[in-house]
């Protein structure tokens, strides 16, 4: 509905330090993925905080298109490099980032989620 669209638009534009890009399947009129990217505390470094694509759209170039848009967003913010964190056990995601030119830099981060601890790996990419 128009009201839902306005709420989504407002939420997506509410933060000046990052932006969300949404992928839509126009034939089905539904959101199939999104990426959120922007600045980090270090103004020269951009960050991707979320990347999601519906499983039925994996392997169709949606994730690659979203990453490309995220890189544009980070460059627009003046970033010359970028980082993201991916779950250690997410081998599919890690292979995806490897193919896109991202490299693990050795940093890790433990994330607690509903009492479980998950280890995340930091991946970096030069944007110049």
C-alpha angles and dihedrals in degrees: 000000000000092000092054091048091052091050091050092047092049092049092048093051098040099094122063094195096063143012137215121222117199127203115212131193098221093194090060097028094229139122110254101176148347142197129203117204139158146108129347127202087274103069093211092056123073125199140207111213100174137021120171133167124175108253093239087063097049114124093024098100096258094119092046091051091049092049090050090053091047090054089051090051093050092047089050087057089053098256117157095185136020142207138196137174124232129185111261090229093052096096094163091053092046091052089049092053091045090055090050091056099259117141131201110243098197098256117126135190128198114220122194115213120175092336095312122110117222124186119225125198123216116234122191136194134188110235098193 
